[in-house]
Amino acid sequence: MSKKNKYILSVRSKEDIKSIALYTIEKFGLEQSKKCAIGLSKELEFLSQNPNHGKRYLSTSKKMLFRYRYISHMIFYYPTESGIFIVRVLGGRMNFLKHIK
C-alpha cells in the first residue's frame, strides 16, 4: 500500500488562509472565495506530492524553506518525510522575511 503524501498547516498558515478567505469574500464575494479555497487546496495537494516544485527560499541550519506562488499569494513550506509542512501563506506584496520570523 502506498503512503499518501500530505500537507500539515501551521497555526499561522491557518490564520493566513482564514484572512485570505475573509478578504476575498469582502472584495469579490462568497463564490470567488470558495473557488480560491478549492484552488489553494489543490495546489497544496500538488506540492505535498511534488515538494521540490517550489523554489528554494531560505536555508536554516536544519532545513530548507521553499516558496511557491499561487495566484497573488506565496506559500512557504518545508518538505517532510510524508509531504510538506506549510509555514505561511502570504500576500505576494508582503515583506516575507518580516512575517516568516
N, C-alpha and C positions, 0 to 999 in steps of 0.2 A: 504494500500500500504506500502511495507517495504522500509525503508530508506537504500539506498546503502552505505556501508562503502566506504571511500575513503582515499586517501593519498594526502598530500599537501607537496610540495617540498620547502625548504628554498632556498634563493638565493645562498647560499654557496653549498647546495647539488646539485643544477642545474649546478653550475660551476664544481663540482666534477664529475658529470656524463659526462659532456662535455669533461673534461680532460681524463677520462677513455676511452671514445669513440675515441678520437684522438690518444691516446697511442695505443689502440687496433688496429686501422687502420694501424698505422705506423709499429707495430711489427707483426701483424697477418693477416692483410688485412680487406677489407670492409665487406666481408661476415661474418667473425668472429665477427666483431664489431656489425653487425646487430643482430646476434644470441645472443650476450651478452646483447644488449639493450632490446630485446624481453624477455629474461630470467629475467633480472632485473625488468622489468615492471610487469611480472607475480609474482615475489617474493614480490614486493611492494603491489600488489593487495592482495596477500595472507596475508601479515602482517596487512593490513588495516582491514581485516576480522577476524584476529586472533592476536590482538595486544599483548597478553601475551605470545606468542610463543617465542619471543626473551628472552634474559637473562637480568636480571637487571644489569645495569652498574654503574650508578651514581645517587645518590639522591640529589635533591636540596630542598630548603625549600618548594616549591610548587608542584613539580612533580618528577617522576622517569624517568630517561633516560634509554632506553633499547638499546641493541645491538643485531644484528643478522648477522651471517656470510653468505655471498653469494659468492660462489667460492673463490676468493682470496681477497674479499673486505668485509668490515664491514659496515653495515647500522646502523646508530644511529637515534633513533626516540623517540618521546613522544606519548603515546596514547592520543586521543582526544575523545570527545563525538561521533563524526561521523567517526572515523577511526584513522589515525596517522598523525603526523607532522614529516617529515624527516628532521633531523638537518644536518647530513653529510653522505656521502658515501666515505669511506676512504680505501686506500690500507691496506691489512692485516698486513703489516710490519711497518706501520707508527706509530709515537708516538701519540696515540689517544688523550690523555689529552691536549697535545700542540695544536692540531687542533680543539678541541671542544670548547675551551675557547673563 
